[in-house]
Amino acid sequence: MTGGTIATLAFLALALVLPLLALRGREIDFSRGWKMAAIWLGLFILAAMLFKWIGM
């Protein structure tokens, strides 16, 4: 593993954890939480595809 790979994995982990921390104190029911998680996952996948397409 190179330093760039480790940094990329760290930033990806932060990108997944920060939305959870932002929503921590709110009362969100199970079905709404799954919908929000699906939207975040979709946006994350689209961003990853875009960065791969650009070549970053």
C-alpha positions in Angstrom: 0.0 0.0 0.0 1.3 3.4 -0.9 0.7 6.6 1.0 -1.7 7.7 -1.7 -3.8 4.6 -1.3 -3.9 5.1 2.5 -4.9 8.7 2.1 -7.6 7.8 -0.4 -9.1 5.2 1.9 -9.0 7.7 4.8 -10.9 10.3 2.8 -13.4 7.7 1.6 -14.0 6.6 5.2 -14.5 10.3 6.2 -17.0 10.7 3.3 -19.0 7.9 4.7 -18.8 8.7 8.4 -19.4 12.5 8.3 -23.1 12.3 7.1 -23.8 9.8 9.9 -22.3 12.2 12.5 -24.3 15.1 11.1 -27.6 13.1 11.6 -26.7 11.6 15.0 -29.0 13.7 17.2 -32.1 13.6 15.0 -35.1 11.3 15.4 -35.1 9.5 12.1 -37.3 6.4 11.6 -35.9 3.2 10.1 -37.5 3.5 6.6 -36.4 7.1 6.2 -32.9 6.2 7.3 -32.6 3.5 4.7 -33.8 5.9 2.0 -31.2 8.5 3.0 -28.5 5.8 3.2 -29.4 4.6 -0.4 -29.2 8.2 -1.7 -25.9 8.8 0.0 -24.5 5.5 -1.4 -25.8 6.4 -4.9 -24.1 9.8 -4.7 -20.9 8.2 -3.4 -20.9 5.7 -6.3 -21.6 8.4 -8.9 -18.7 10.5 -7.5 -16.4 7.5 -7.6 -17.3 6.8 -11.2 -16.8 10.4 -12.1 -13.4 10.5 -10.5 -12.4 7.3 -12.3 -13.7 8.6 -15.6 -11.7 11.9 -15.1 -8.6 9.8 -14.1 -8.1 11.1 -10.6 
